[in-house]
Amino acid sequence: MASDNLEDVLIQSGVDSALTSSLMMEGWSCQSFRMAAADIQGFEDVLQERSSSTPLSVFQKACLRTAFQSLQPQHGPSASALSTPTLSTTTPAGSWAEAFPPKLENAVLQAMKQKFMANYPSELIHADLFPSTRLVSLVHDQLSKKVWKWVPWKYRISLTRSEEISSNRAQKMPKIDHLGLHSLLFDDPPSIDVSNNAMGVNSIRNMLEVHDRAIALCQGAHLANLKAYTHKFIGFLTAKYDGDLRNPSVLEAQHADQKIWTVIAELMERGWNMDDCLHEMTNLRHDLPSLLQPRPRVFKPLPSPSSQTASPRGDGPKGKGQGKSKGKQNSGKSKGKVQWLTEIQRDGGFKQLCMRYQVDSVETLPVHDVDPVQDFAPPRDSFTQGRLPQPEQDLLRVASSGKVGYGAASPSCCEYSRLKLRDDDGPKALRSPEHLSGLPNLTPWELQRVQESFMMLSRCVEVLTLVFQAGGHVHLEQPLNAMSWLEKVVRQFLQLIGASCINVAACAYEMDVYKAWMFASSFTGLRPLGCICQHPPNSHVRLQGLRDDSGAFASRATAQYPQKLAQLFANLVAPLLDTSALDLQWSSLDALMPTKHLSEYPFAQIDGGGAFSHPDWSQDNRQEHDWFKMLRTSWMNRIISERLDKILLAHVASGNPSPPFSMETLTPFKDDLEKFLELTSPTGRVLKKIYH
């Protein structure tokens, strides 16, 4: 019979004492070591994964196989029966056994909890916030196997909630007539119903926070990075919008979270750690605002004409069902009967419709008689609609890289034009200065045009803001009287860059039309472009309502800058740009992105106590005493003077298993530590004696 102590089993099998201690420190027990693989072939994969991090000799691998084999149950026929195809313990895809591993032992959970409390001393730990055992087991299994998958919201519950669900669940008796052994062992984990009806923002916040603690408990990522993602997710989910827009629903928010964590899983497969993935998705990429953008609100349909002209109390005939003609309806309600359209309003009166036409079947039109229509797929975002070849996160990364000397944006002003407000035969106005989010009673398609124009404008402003904050100059160009200047995001942008608003008259650049551009630029050197029209009234062509030979409005042709204006603009901004004669391709911009060093801004300033802590002593306005300044300064000077960092990097690259530094190299560091203990603490001598 095998021993109940894993350490004894490993020692009896000949496993090295250092390797045995390492396994025991990781929390392995007899039960978990026995279930490390389904069979000896699967255990070979475990050894291969272990060898990638810690080199193992052939003898140590053989000893580990011996220990694994000795812990396997020996039951004769029943053991062989479990390996037969009819009673296989494997389960189909999507089952509980595939998604959820066995529960972790209490000792392992307690060790993880103690380490969590040591890493995050300011975090509260109680049953209402602590993740359920099944959730922790799932996260721990995925992180240990390095195969991350999105965890559905229905399993993100706390320990208290899990116990309530388990206690209220009725005991289920399986029907064993046509079930195998694997079906009898089917595990039904505690879960909640995720729907749009019974959940709110607090429920979503609780699920996200429980998920954050589960990952931090298993040391998958830093809790501050997880909280930053949750904070931004809730911020976009609960943003305030106008009456024509609504926030995403619960199921739409769950879908957005699934998309984000799917991208994180793909990045982790390429060698990223979860902290870098969370920083990428939270601060660099634009997936969160895109997935959680506002949706158009669906308005209730207008009442039918018959209901509008009905008397306050109708006495009409009853239907065939059990409904009674009471209240405001002119006719009785009948259960289970389709309500057909019976009359329409035309020429100021109501006309009856033929019921037989609606009930009788309509002949199917042959396929060859149907006119083909163009297959149209709506663009994923405004950048795709603008024909940019890459997703918008690449553009944001380039804009914030510091490589852009000057950024210019001129989004379409079609829906912001004041010419549409004229009472003529021009296009319909969709917004006004009083209704920038759209005029009342717009159709869904018109409301979509309003939203897309604002989205294009706001994203252009966002790109320009990143270029400006990274050290470049920018400008936003719109017509002088465009309503886009009234948008809040534009006004905030102008205040941020301290914009110089430069009016440019078209007639000064050989265009005989009444037109003016407004350049709101952070670069004061662009002011020579400015000018106003000096000609008398009615000297130029007016574009209001004017159409060209094709029937399109002539104002569209004036969107292109005249050659003289473009040449002068290029000469003014040329000193801000490199003098390279090469034309850059969008696909080659990744090679130009600078590599950020660890000592360069921005970098994290968090130590687990929350998003507002500052452990970096190079920052100003510190109130706490810098106790380790003397030791830190001394060690950093030694490391820099002797270039020990270069030696360590070269040693790691060589793959040499020996220690990178000799005792002669480490002796000065030891002396500095002893001196630090004696000077900074009254118990320094005691600590020094313990140290020796």
Secondary structure, DSSP 8 states (H G I E B T S, - for coil): ---S-HHHHHHHTT--HHHHHHHHHTT--HHHHHTS-SSHHHHHHHHHHHHHHS---HHHHHHHHHHHHHHS---THHHHHHTSGGG-S---TTSHHHH------HHHHHHHHHHHHHH-TTS---TTTSB-HHHHHHHHHHHHHT------GGG--BHHHHHHHHHHS-------SS--HHHHT----------SSS--HHHHHHHHHHHHHHHHHTTSS-HHHHHHHHHHHHHHHT----TTEE---HHHHHHHHHHHHHHHHHHHHTT--HHHHHHIIIII--HHHHHT--EE--------HHHHSS-SS------SSS----TT-SS---TT------EEEETTEEEE--HHHHHS------GGGS---------SSHHHHTT-SS-HHHHHHHHTSS--SEEEE----GGG-GGGGSSSSS-----BTTBTT--TT--HHHHHHHHHHHHHHHHHHHHHHHHHHTT-EEEEEEETT-GGGGSHHHHHHHHHHT-EEEEEEGGGGT--BS-EEEEEES-GGGGGG-----S-TT-SB--TT-B-TTSSBGGGGGGS--HHHHHHHHHHHGGGS--------GGGHHHHS----TTSSS-----SS-TT----TTSS---S--TTHHHHHHHHHHHHHHTHHHHHHHHHHHT--S-SS-HHHHHHHHHHHHHHHHHH-TTHHHHHHHH-
